[in-house]
């Protein structure tokens, strides 16, 4: 079992980006952090955290509970599957998914987002190319809770992410 502290970014957006946020006030990038715990079991890892917005953009909190299961554990390739829930406080969710009264338009009504819980499912992994270099990859889908998905700026309830990158170990 590991207990520690961690920080994570939460990306904002600019009202000049267009689409459904066109004309809204910018939502700032924030840094969240707090305690986390990882508990290794014979069938996988249970991961939990509770984060506070350390940068003061939303002054909100989030919490996550995730189960991570190794699917492939080779010398060069490893792949994990994961499933989890992510809770967002009303302050955090309203900051990123709310539309203030002065941001309302004919197609974007004012909206106050409350606390919500999102569901997530995905895979991630790495393929080791050299002793110090690996290709990282992953794909996941997040099902937004109703307080986020009902927002006039949310385009879909399901948010899919696919990524790849390269890591160098020091």
N, C-alpha and C positions, 0 to 999 in steps of 0.2 A: 504494500500500500504506500502511495506517495501523497503527501500533502504539500501544497506550495502556493505561491502567488503567481499570477499571470496577468498580462495585458494583451488587449486585442484592439485593432482598429474597427471603427464603424464608419463607413463611407457615407457622406452626405450627397447633396446635389445642388446644382445652381439653377435658379429660376430662369436663366437665359438658355438652358439646355434644350428647351423646346418641349414638344409633346404635352403631356398632361400637367407638367409643372411650370409651363411657360408663364412668366409674370409673377410667380410666387417668390417670396423671400428665400434666399439661399438657406439650405440646411447644412450646417458645418460638419466637417470631418470631426470625429471625436475619438478619444482613447478611453477604453473601458478596462477596468482591472479589479482584481479581488482574489479571494481564495478559490483554490480548486483542489480536487481530490481525484486520484486514479487508483482503482482497486482491481488488481489482477486476480482473476478467478481461473479455474481450469478450462472454462468455455469461452472466455473473452475478458474484456476490460470494461468496467463501469467507470464512467467519467462524469463528474459533476462540478459545476462552478456557480458562483454568485458574483456578478460584476456590478460595479458602480461607475457611472460616467465620471471619469477623473478630470476631464477637460471642461466640464460644465456646459457643454452644448445643450443637452436635454435635461441634465440633472436627474436622469432616470436610472433604473436598474434593469438587469436581465439575469436570468438563471437558466442553466442548461443541464439536462440529464441525458446521457448518451450511452448506448451499449455498442461496443466495437468488437467484432469477431474476425479473427484471422481466417481468410479463405484460401490463400496460397502462401506458403512459407518456404520458398526455395533459397538457394545460395545467392542468386542474382535477382530474383523476382519475389516481391511480396505484395499481396493484395488483401485489404481489409474491407469488410462490409460493415455498415453502421446504421443504426436507427436511433432516433432521439426526439425529445421535445425541448422547445425553447420558449421560455416565458419572457414577455416584455412588459414592463410596468406601463401604466397609463401615460406617465410623463414622457418616457422614451418613445413609445408608440405614437403618441400624439405629435411629438416633435417631427418625426420622419413621415408619418402617414396622415397627419391632420392637415386641414386647409382652414386657415384663419378667416375671420369674417371679411377682412380687407383683401383677401386673396380670392374671394368667391367671384365667379363669373356666371354667365348664363348656362354654361356646360359643366362648371365645377362649383357645386354648392359648398358652403362652409361645412366643415366636418370636424368633430372632436373625436379622436380615436381613444378608446379606453385600453386597459390591459388586455393582452391576448396571448394565446399559446399557439405556436407554430409546430408542425410536425416535419421531420426530416428523415430521408432515407438515401443511402448512397454507397459508393465504393471509392476507395483511394488506395494508392500504392506507390511503389517505386521499382525501377529496374536499374540495377547497378551496372554501369558501363566500365568504370575503372575503380580502383581502390578508394578514390576520393570523389568520384563523380557519379551522379545518378539522375535519371529522368524521373520526375514526379508526375503523377497523373491522378485524376479523379473525376467523378461525376456524381451529382446529387440533385435531388428535387426537394423543394420545401413547399409544403402546403400551408399557406398563410391562414392564420386564425381569422375569424369573422371581423374583428375590429380593425384588422389591416386590410383584408380583402374587400371590405365594404367601402373603403376609402375611395373618393372620386379620382385619386391619382394612381390607384392600383390598376394595372392593366389586366392581370390574370391572377387567379387564386394560386396557381402552381408556378413556382419560380425554379427553372432548371439552370444548373451551372455545370459546365464542363471545363476542365483546365488541364494544362500540361506545363511543365517547366523543367529547369535544370538546376540541380543543387550541387554545391561543392562543399565537402566536409573539411574542416580545419582541424 
